[in-house]
Amino acid sequence: MTQTKVEAPFVENNAHFKNLIINGDFRIFQRASSSTAVGNGTYSTADRFKTNFSNDGAATTQQHTLSDADRATTGHSFAWQWDCGTADGTIASNQSAYFRHFIEAQNCSGLAYGSSAAKTLTLSFWVKSAKTGTYSCTVEKDDSTKYLLPLEYAISSADTWEHKTLVISPTAGSTSLITGSAGDIAQDNGKGITLYWWLAAGSDITGGTNNTWGSNTDNLTTTNQVNWLDSTSNDFYITGIQLEVGSTATDFEHLPHDVQLARCQRYYQQIPHTSSASWQAYPLWGVNANVMSTRLPISVVMRAAPTAAFVGTRNTDFNVYYNGGNQTLTGESATDTTDDAVRFDMSSSGGFAANGAGGLYIGSNGRITLNAEL
């Protein structure tokens, strides 16, 4: 019996890892998932999304669990929530509020930027806010020559989930900046493309033209950007962020949780990975009477050698067990890092011995953070 092969229907951009955004569904919050004050130039809650906040107001961010009705609308379980805690009714020059997502340069290799074959991209996301009006995203092509593309979108109905689709043409505004040689993105582990979402912007950075590539790095957004900080009633929710090749938005690419976590851990991870009511133990060996040390492999190879830091209280959240009891520590350091390993040195005033065996114990409130963010 001869079987007829049935071809699957064509689906545009049905490739694996089509989404250039990491954690666009806001499932990974390694640092904190509860309400946290927005910092200026920091990662405080959502992985891979950096906040910039320089104004006279205040705000918080947190992970938001969507209701059944919201999941039915957006197709997502979580969102990133912003709340205005202190209003700033007038945004002065040199003031702003926004968040950014950095895409590693070598992940942009398929875009063919810097050539006549540069690809069109589509950015899509779900958004909701009590503050209606015109907002904007900005696409920044990094590397040797920076080019910027402001893209306006509207939140039309207050407190209503809306799906936004923004097409990113390499020749937007009839320019050849991206298709020329200076539009190239290096194949390395630096910044390739940066995406900005604006909530407020001062006059020094609102000289951009909607949907037109430019080279003036001060023209980050347009004069139409609303001031989201004008009322403590304002909130902002976003989820389902996807950036993909093509001129239309396709279904969001839902990755397995472990895959999404590992992608985030390339840029930031913690030892131990999660908080626990019990202590986590790591073997140490004695360098001399004053130092015990170990070198641990990193669970996910990182973008670059990370900056390591101890978070917690010495002799409370970090203890070293040696020779029958906990020794009083005088210092700790995480040094000699590579993209796949880190060395810990725990110091005491003569409480150890060369070649002695001990253990580093980290309590539920202690962490060693490894940061290789762009």
C-alpha positions as a LaTeX table, in Angstrom:
\begin{tabular}{lrrr}
\hline
Residue & $x$ (\AA) & $y$ (\AA) & $z$ (\AA) \\
\hline
Met1 & 0.00 & 0.00 & 0.00 \\
Thr2 & 1.43 & 3.35 & $-1.01$ \\
Gln3 & 1.20 & 6.11 & 1.56 \\
Thr4 & 0.83 & 9.74 & 0.55 \\
Lys5 & 3.09 & 12.16 & 2.41 \\
Val6 & 1.12 & 15.08 & 3.82 \\
Glu7 & 3.07 & 18.30 & 4.19 \\
Ala8 & 2.44 & 20.48 & 7.24 \\
Pro9 & 0.90 & 23.85 & 6.43 \\
Phe10 & 3.41 & 26.64 & 5.98 \\
Val11 & 3.95 & 28.75 & 9.05 \\
Glu12 & 6.08 & 31.85 & 8.68 \\
Asn13 & 9.17 & 31.87 & 10.88 \\
Asn14 & 8.43 & 28.49 & 12.44 \\
Ala15 & 12.06 & 28.07 & 13.53 \\
His16 & 13.38 & 27.09 & 16.93 \\
Phe17 & 14.66 & 29.98 & 19.06 \\
Lys18 & 13.12 & 32.48 & 16.67 \\
Asn19 & 12.67 & 34.93 & 19.55 \\
Leu20 & 15.75 & 37.08 & 20.12 \\
Ile21 & 14.36 & 38.19 & 23.49 \\
Ile22 & 15.29 & 36.16 & 26.57 \\
Asn23 & 12.65 & 35.96 & 29.34 \\
Gly24 & 10.06 & 37.86 & 27.32 \\
Asp25 & 7.33 & 35.91 & 29.16 \\
Phe26 & 8.70 & 37.13 & 32.54 \\
Arg27 & 8.92 & 33.71 & 34.16 \\
Ile28 & 12.48 & 34.10 & 35.51 \\
Phe29 & 13.12 & 36.42 & 38.48 \\
Gln30 & 16.36 & 35.21 & 40.08 \\
Arg31 & 17.04 & 38.36 & 42.10 \\
Ala32 & 13.57 & 39.13 & 43.49 \\
Ser33 & 9.99 & 38.57 & 42.38 \\
Ser34 & 8.26 & 40.75 & 44.97 \\
Ser35 & 7.79 & 44.51 & 44.92 \\
Thr36 & 11.20 & 46.20 & 44.72 \\
Ala37 & 12.17 & 49.85 & 44.29 \\
Val38 & 13.22 & 50.70 & 40.75 \\
Gly39 & 16.93 & 51.44 & 40.52 \\
Asn40 & 18.84 & 53.59 & 38.06 \\
Gly41 & 20.94 & 51.33 & 35.88 \\
Thr42 & 20.23 & 48.12 & 37.78 \\
Tyr43 & 18.65 & 44.71 & 37.43 \\
Ser44 & 16.34 & 44.48 & 40.43 \\
Thr45 & 13.57 & 42.02 & 39.55 \\
Ala46 & 12.99 & 40.58 & 36.06 \\
Asp47 & 15.97 & 38.79 & 34.55 \\
Arg48 & 17.48 & 40.39 & 31.42 \\
Phe49 & 15.55 & 43.67 & 31.85 \\
Lys50 & 17.54 & 46.60 & 33.21 \\
Thr51 & 15.79 & 49.62 & 34.72 \\
Asn52 & 16.92 & 53.22 & 34.31 \\
Phe53 & 15.21 & 55.73 & 36.59 \\
Ser54 & 16.46 & 59.29 & 36.96 \\
Asn55 & 13.71 & 61.70 & 38.00 \\
Asp56 & 11.93 & 63.14 & 41.06 \\
Gly57 & 9.46 & 60.27 & 41.36 \\
Ala58 & 9.65 & 56.69 & 42.61 \\
Ala59 & 8.34 & 53.36 & 41.38 \\
Thr60 & 8.45 & 49.65 & 42.10 \\
Thr61 & 8.53 & 46.54 & 39.92 \\
Gln62 & 7.55 & 42.94 & 40.58 \\
Gln63 & 6.44 & 39.71 & 38.97 \\
His64 & 2.69 & 39.68 & 38.41 \\
Thr65 & 0.68 & 36.46 & 38.22 \\
Leu66 & $-2.04$ & 36.77 & 35.60 \\
Ser67 & $-5.65$ & 35.79 & 36.26 \\
Asp68 & $-7.38$ & 33.06 & 34.29 \\
Ala69 & $-9.09$ & 35.72 & 32.18 \\
Asp70 & $-5.78$ & 37.49 & 31.49 \\
Arg71 & $-4.12$ & 34.19 & 30.55 \\
Ala72 & $-6.94$ & 33.52 & 28.13 \\
Thr73 & $-6.36$ & 36.94 & 26.55 \\
Thr74 & $-2.56$ & 37.05 & 26.44 \\
Gly75 & $-1.56$ & 33.38 & 26.44 \\
His76 & 0.84 & 34.03 & 29.33 \\
Ser77 & 0.96 & 33.23 & 33.03 \\
Phe78 & 3.13 & 36.11 & 34.22 \\
Ala79 & 3.80 & 39.77 & 33.47 \\
Trp80 & 6.20 & 42.44 & 34.70 \\
Gln81 & 4.38 & 45.01 & 36.82 \\
Trp82 & 5.41 & 48.64 & 37.39 \\
Asp83 & 3.70 & 50.90 & 39.93 \\
Cys84 & 4.25 & 54.64 & 40.36 \\
Gly85 & 4.79 & 55.29 & 44.07 \\
Thr86 & 5.79 & 58.96 & 43.97 \\
Ala87 & 4.61 & 61.16 & 41.12 \\
Asp88 & 6.75 & 63.55 & 39.09 \\
Gly89 & 4.40 & 65.75 & 37.12 \\
Thr90 & 7.13 & 67.56 & 35.17 \\
Ile91 & 9.97 & 65.61 & 33.58 \\
Ala92 & 12.92 & 67.97 & 33.22 \\
Ser93 & 15.80 & 67.75 & 30.80 \\
Asn94 & 18.18 & 64.94 & 31.81 \\
Gln95 & 15.35 & 63.05 & 33.53 \\
Ser96 & 13.81 & 59.81 & 32.32 \\
Ala97 & 12.27 & 56.45 & 33.17 \\
Tyr98 & 12.71 & 53.39 & 30.96 \\
Phe99 & 13.85 & 49.78 & 30.84 \\
Arg100 & 16.14 & 48.02 & 28.41 \\
His101 & 16.86 & 44.57 & 27.02 \\
Phe102 & 20.30 & 43.80 & 25.59 \\
Ile103 & 20.77 & 41.24 & 22.80 \\
Glu104 & 24.22 & 39.68 & 22.57 \\
Ala105 & 25.95 & 40.55 & 19.30 \\
Gln106 & 26.66 & 36.99 & 18.21 \\
Asn107 & 22.96 & 36.20 & 18.55 \\
Cys108 & 22.29 & 38.78 & 15.81 \\
Ser109 & 24.33 & 37.01 & 13.14 \\
Gly110 & 21.25 & 36.00 & 11.14 \\
Leu111 & 20.10 & 39.60 & 10.69 \\
Ala112 & 22.72 & 40.45 & 8.03 \\
Tyr113 & 22.98 & 44.00 & 9.33 \\
Gly114 & 25.67 & 45.97 & 7.53 \\
Ser115 & 24.70 & 44.54 & 4.14 \\
Ser116 & 22.06 & 45.00 & 1.46 \\
Ala117 & 20.45 & 41.77 & 2.72 \\
Ala118 & 19.65 & 43.21 & 6.19 \\
Lys119 & 16.48 & 41.60 & 7.51 \\
Thr120 & 13.21 & 43.20 & 8.55 \\
Leu121 & 12.27 & 42.42 & 12.17 \\
Thr122 & 9.01 & 42.46 & 14.07 \\
Leu123 & 8.71 & 43.35 & 17.75 \\
Ser124 & 5.48 & 42.33 & 19.47 \\
Phe125 & 4.25 & 42.37 & 23.07 \\
Trp126 & 1.19 & 42.61 & 25.31 \\
Val127 & 0.84 & 45.78 & 27.39 \\
Lys128 & $-1.66$ & 47.29 & 29.84 \\
Ser129 & $-1.66$ & 50.55 & 31.81 \\
Ala130 & $-3.95$ & 52.97 & 33.59 \\
Lys131 & $-2.11$ & 55.72 & 31.69 \\
Thr132 & $-3.24$ & 55.96 & 28.07 \\
Gly133 & $-1.46$ & 57.84 & 25.30 \\
Thr134 & 1.59 & 57.56 & 23.07 \\
Tyr135 & 4.55 & 55.53 & 24.25 \\
Ser136 & 7.63 & 54.51 & 22.35 \\
Cys137 & 10.22 & 51.80 & 22.00 \\
Thr138 & 13.68 & 52.47 & 20.65 \\
Val139 & 15.86 & 50.05 & 18.72 \\
Glu140 & 19.55 & 50.78 & 19.14 \\
Lys141 & 22.11 & 49.11 & 16.90 \\
Asp142 & 25.23 & 48.99 & 19.06 \\
Asp143 & 28.87 & 48.19 & 18.23 \\
Ser144 & 31.21 & 50.62 & 16.47 \\
Thr145 & 28.55 & 52.97 & 15.07 \\
Lys146 & 25.32 & 53.45 & 17.00 \\
Tyr147 & 22.10 & 53.97 & 15.10 \\
Leu148 & 18.70 & 54.50 & 16.72 \\
Leu149 & 15.13 & 53.88 & 15.59 \\
Pro150 & 12.28 & 55.31 & 17.75 \\
Leu151 & 8.95 & 53.53 & 17.26 \\
Glu152 & 5.74 & 54.94 & 18.70 \\
Tyr153 & 2.77 & 52.87 & 19.88 \\
Ala154 & $-0.46$ & 53.83 & 21.62 \\
Ile155 & $-2.13$ & 52.49 & 24.75 \\
Ser156 & $-5.68$ & 53.28 & 23.74 \\
Ser157 & $-7.84$ & 51.85 & 26.53 \\
Ala158 & $-7.00$ & 52.15 & 30.21 \\
Asp159 & $-6.49$ & 48.93 & 32.17 \\
Thr160 & $-6.99$ & 46.77 & 29.09 \\
Trp161 & $-4.55$ & 44.27 & 27.61 \\
Glu162 & $-3.53$ & 45.34 & 24.10 \\
His163 & $-1.25$ & 43.53 & 21.68 \\
Lys164 & 1.32 & 45.75 & 19.94 \\
Thr165 & 3.24 & 44.95 & 16.77 \\
Leu166 & 6.11 & 47.15 & 15.60 \\
Val167 & 7.89 & 46.46 & 12.30 \\
Ile168 & 11.60 & 47.29 & 12.25 \\
Ser169 & 12.71 & 47.91 & 8.68 \\
Pro170 & 16.46 & 48.24 & 8.00 \\
Thr171 & 15.65 & 51.17 & 5.71 \\
Ala172 & 13.01 & 52.91 & 7.86 \\
Gly173 & 12.90 & 56.59 & 7.01 \\
Ser174 & 14.52 & 55.86 & 3.63 \\
Thr175 & 17.95 & 55.66 & 5.22 \\
Ser176 & 20.81 & 53.33 & 4.36 \\
Leu177 & 22.45 & 53.45 & 7.80 \\
Ile178 & 21.75 & 49.80 & 8.60 \\
Thr179 & 22.37 & 48.42 & 5.10 \\
Gly180 & 25.72 & 50.24 & 4.81 \\
Ser181 & 28.98 & 48.85 & 6.17 \\
Ala182 & 28.66 & 50.87 & 9.41 \\
Gly183 & 25.48 & 48.95 & 10.19 \\
Asp184 & 27.44 & 45.77 & 10.82 \\
Ile185 & 27.13 & 43.93 & 14.14 \\
Ala186 & 30.32 & 42.24 & 15.33 \\
Gln187 & 30.25 & 38.52 & 16.01 \\
Asp188 & 31.29 & 38.68 & 19.64 \\
Asn189 & 29.84 & 38.58 & 23.15 \\
Gly190 & 29.24 & 42.33 & 23.38 \\
Lys191 & 26.04 & 44.31 & 22.79 \\
Gly192 & 24.45 & 43.84 & 19.39 \\
Ile193 & 20.99 & 45.40 & 19.70 \\
Thr194 & 19.43 & 47.23 & 22.64 \\
Leu195 & 15.67 & 47.68 & 22.98 \\
Tyr196 & 14.24 & 50.51 & 25.11 \\
Trp197 & 10.71 & 50.85 & 26.47 \\
Trp198 & 10.04 & 54.44 & 27.57 \\
Leu199 & 7.80 & 55.57 & 30.42 \\
Ala200 & 9.02 & 59.17 & 30.65 \\
Ala201 & 11.65 & 61.22 & 28.84 \\
Gly202 & 13.14 & 64.69 & 29.23 \\
Ser203 & 13.52 & 67.17 & 26.38 \\
Asp204 & 17.22 & 66.37 & 25.90 \\
Ile205 & 16.41 & 62.94 & 24.42 \\
Thr206 & 13.11 & 63.49 & 22.58 \\
Gly207 & 14.50 & 64.73 & 19.27 \\
Gly208 & 13.98 & 61.45 & 17.43 \\
Thr209 & 11.63 & 61.00 & 14.48 \\
Asn210 & 9.15 & 58.14 & 14.60 \\
Asn211 & 10.14 & 55.15 & 12.44 \\
Thr212 & 13.31 & 56.78 & 11.12 \\
Trp213 & 16.83 & 55.53 & 11.74 \\
Gly214 & 19.20 & 58.22 & 12.96 \\
Ser215 & 22.77 & 58.57 & 14.17 \\
Asn216 & 22.26 & 61.21 & 16.87 \\
Thr217 & 22.53 & 59.26 & 20.11 \\
Asp218 & 20.56 & 61.97 & 21.97 \\
Asn219 & 17.48 & 61.38 & 19.77 \\
Leu220 & 16.33 & 58.36 & 21.71 \\
Thr221 & 12.57 & 58.92 & 21.60 \\
Thr222 & 10.00 & 61.42 & 20.33 \\
Thr223 & 8.24 & 64.44 & 21.81 \\
Asn224 & 4.97 & 62.49 & 21.89 \\
Gln225 & 6.11 & 60.20 & 24.73 \\
Val226 & 3.67 & 60.40 & 27.67 \\
Asn227 & 4.76 & 61.09 & 31.23 \\
Trp228 & 3.76 & 57.87 & 32.97 \\
Leu229 & 5.01 & 59.30 & 36.27 \\
Asp230 & 2.36 & 62.03 & 36.51 \\
Ser231 & 0.11 & 60.11 & 38.94 \\
Thr232 & 0.48 & 57.51 & 41.69 \\
Ser233 & $-2.55$ & 55.79 & 40.14 \\
Asn234 & $-0.45$ & 54.76 & 37.16 \\
Asp235 & 0.66 & 51.18 & 36.62 \\
Phe236 & 2.25 & 49.38 & 33.68 \\
Tyr237 & 2.16 & 45.69 & 32.77 \\
Ile238 & 4.03 & 43.98 & 29.96 \\
Thr239 & 4.46 & 40.38 & 28.81 \\
Gly240 & 4.93 & 38.24 & 25.72 \\
Ile241 & 7.79 & 40.25 & 24.26 \\
Gln242 & 9.05 & 38.72 & 21.02 \\
Leu243 & 11.57 & 39.99 & 18.45 \\
Glu244 & 11.77 & 37.89 & 15.31 \\
Val245 & 12.82 & 37.99 & 11.68 \\
Gly246 & 9.97 & 38.82 & 9.31 \\
Ser247 & 7.38 & 41.51 & 8.76 \\
Thr248 & 4.58 & 39.92 & 10.79 \\
Ala249 & 4.23 & 38.79 & 14.40 \\
Thr250 & 3.88 & 35.04 & 14.83 \\
Asp251 & 2.76 & 33.05 & 17.87 \\
Phe252 & 4.93 & 33.55 & 20.93 \\
Glu253 & 7.66 & 30.96 & 21.34 \\
His254 & 7.14 & 29.30 & 24.73 \\
Leu255 & 10.38 & 27.66 & 25.84 \\
Pro256 & 10.66 & 25.02 & 28.59 \\
His257 & 11.32 & 26.59 & 31.99 \\
Asp258 & 14.76 & 24.98 & 32.34 \\
Val259 & 15.83 & 26.28 & 28.94 \\
Gln260 & 14.68 & 29.82 & 29.73 \\
Leu261 & 16.42 & 29.71 & 33.11 \\
Ala262 & 19.69 & 28.51 & 31.56 \\
Arg263 & 19.55 & 31.32 & 28.98 \\
Cys264 & 19.19 & 33.85 & 31.81 \\
Gln265 & 22.00 & 32.20 & 33.78 \\
Arg266 & 24.41 & 32.91 & 30.94 \\
Tyr267 & 24.25 & 36.53 & 32.20 \\
Tyr268 & 23.47 & 36.15 & 35.91 \\
Gln269 & 23.27 & 33.27 & 38.37 \\
Gln270 & 23.47 & 32.58 & 42.07 \\
Ile271 & 25.09 & 29.98 & 44.30 \\
Pro272 & 23.04 & 28.29 & 45.63 \\
His273 & 20.51 & 28.57 & 42.83 \\
Thr274 & 17.40 & 28.84 & 45.03 \\
Ser275 & 16.69 & 29.75 & 48.63 \\
Ser276 & 16.27 & 26.88 & 51.05 \\
Ala277 & 15.39 & 26.46 & 54.71 \\
Ser278 & 18.42 & 24.21 & 55.07 \\
Trp279 & 22.09 & 25.07 & 54.65 \\
Gln280 & 23.95 & 24.34 & 51.44 \\
Ala281 & 27.45 & 22.88 & 51.85 \\
Tyr282 & 30.52 & 23.23 & 49.60 \\
Pro283 & 33.90 & 21.53 & 50.23 \\
Leu284 & 36.95 & 23.63 & 51.17 \\
Trp285 & 40.65 & 22.86 & 51.51 \\
Gly286 & 43.20 & 24.66 & 53.65 \\
Val287 & 45.64 & 26.92 & 51.83 \\
Asn288 & 47.29 & 27.88 & 55.12 \\
Ala289 & 46.28 & 28.69 & 58.71 \\
Asn290 & 44.33 & 31.76 & 57.59 \\
Val291 & 42.59 & 30.74 & 54.34 \\
Met292 & 40.42 & 27.90 & 53.13 \\
Ser293 & 39.56 & 27.77 & 49.45 \\
Thr294 & 37.64 & 25.93 & 46.77 \\
Arg295 & 37.05 & 26.26 & 43.04 \\
Leu296 & 33.58 & 25.38 & 41.83 \\
Pro297 & 32.35 & 24.87 & 38.28 \\
Ile298 & 29.60 & 27.24 & 37.16 \\
Ser299 & 26.38 & 25.42 & 36.26 \\
Val300 & 25.89 & 27.33 & 32.98 \\
Val301 & 28.81 & 28.73 & 31.00 \\
Met302 & 28.51 & 32.51 & 31.25 \\
Arg303 & 28.86 & 35.23 & 28.63 \\
Ala304 & 32.20 & 36.31 & 30.11 \\
Ala305 & 34.13 & 35.89 & 33.34 \\
Pro306 & 31.58 & 37.12 & 35.90 \\
Thr307 & 31.93 & 39.57 & 38.73 \\
Ala308 & 31.29 & 37.58 & 41.90 \\
Ala309 & 29.99 & 38.91 & 45.21 \\
Phe310 & 28.90 & 37.54 & 48.57 \\
Val311 & 25.42 & 38.66 & 49.66 \\
Gly312 & 24.60 & 38.07 & 53.32 \\
Thr313 & 26.14 & 38.35 & 56.76 \\
Arg314 & 29.47 & 36.76 & 57.60 \\
Asn315 & 29.29 & 34.13 & 60.37 \\
Thr316 & 25.50 & 34.17 & 60.08 \\
Asp317 & 24.63 & 33.44 & 56.46 \\
Phe318 & 28.14 & 32.16 & 55.69 \\
Asn319 & 29.93 & 29.73 & 58.01 \\
Val320 & 32.97 & 27.49 & 57.61 \\
Tyr321 & 32.95 & 24.20 & 59.48 \\
Tyr322 & 36.45 & 22.97 & 60.29 \\
Asn323 & 38.08 & 20.84 & 62.98 \\
Gly324 & 34.82 & 20.04 & 64.78 \\
Gly325 & 33.07 & 23.41 & 64.70 \\
Asn326 & 32.34 & 26.67 & 62.95 \\
Gln327 & 35.35 & 28.95 & 62.75 \\
Thr328 & 35.06 & 32.72 & 63.15 \\
Leu329 & 35.48 & 34.26 & 59.71 \\
Thr330 & 37.26 & 37.56 & 59.12 \\
Gly331 & 36.69 & 37.85 & 55.37 \\
Glu332 & 35.53 & 36.21 & 52.17 \\
Ser333 & 36.18 & 36.74 & 48.48 \\
Ala334 & 35.23 & 35.27 & 45.13 \\
Thr335 & 38.12 & 35.65 & 42.71 \\
Asp336 & 39.91 & 34.10 & 39.76 \\
Thr337 & 36.65 & 33.75 & 37.84 \\
Thr338 & 36.37 & 32.34 & 34.35 \\
Asp339 & 33.24 & 31.87 & 32.28 \\
Asp340 & 32.87 & 28.36 & 33.71 \\
Ala341 & 34.36 & 28.41 & 37.24 \\
Val342 & 34.90 & 30.59 & 40.31 \\
Arg343 & 37.22 & 30.39 & 43.31 \\
Phe344 & 36.08 & 31.12 & 46.89 \\
Asp345 & 38.51 & 32.13 & 49.64 \\
Met346 & 37.30 & 32.17 & 53.25 \\
Ser347 & 39.56 & 33.89 & 55.79 \\
Ser348 & 40.05 & 33.35 & 59.52 \\
Ser349 & 42.70 & 34.45 & 62.02 \\
Gly350 & 44.70 & 31.26 & 62.32 \\
Gly351 & 41.69 & 28.96 & 62.66 \\
Phe352 & 42.60 & 26.70 & 59.72 \\
Ala353 & 45.56 & 24.55 & 58.68 \\
Ala354 & 47.29 & 23.89 & 55.37 \\
Asn355 & 45.74 & 20.95 & 53.50 \\
Gly356 & 42.91 & 20.63 & 56.05 \\
Ala357 & 39.42 & 19.73 & 54.84 \\
Gly358 & 36.37 & 21.80 & 55.74 \\
Gly359 & 33.06 & 23.02 & 54.39 \\
Leu360 & 31.50 & 26.32 & 53.40 \\
Tyr361 & 27.88 & 26.49 & 54.57 \\
Ile362 & 25.52 & 29.02 & 52.99 \\
Gly363 & 22.20 & 29.68 & 54.71 \\
Ser364 & 18.85 & 30.52 & 53.14 \\
Asn365 & 19.59 & 34.27 & 53.31 \\
Gly366 & 23.09 & 33.98 & 51.84 \\
Arg367 & 24.11 & 34.06 & 48.20 \\
Ile368 & 27.14 & 34.24 & 45.98 \\
Thr369 & 26.09 & 36.16 & 42.88 \\
Leu370 & 27.79 & 35.83 & 39.50 \\
Asn371 & 27.16 & 38.74 & 37.14 \\
Ala372 & 28.13 & 38.80 & 33.46 \\
Glu373 & 25.35 & 41.08 & 32.22 \\
Leu374 & 25.81 & 43.17 & 29.10 \\
\hline
\end{tabular}
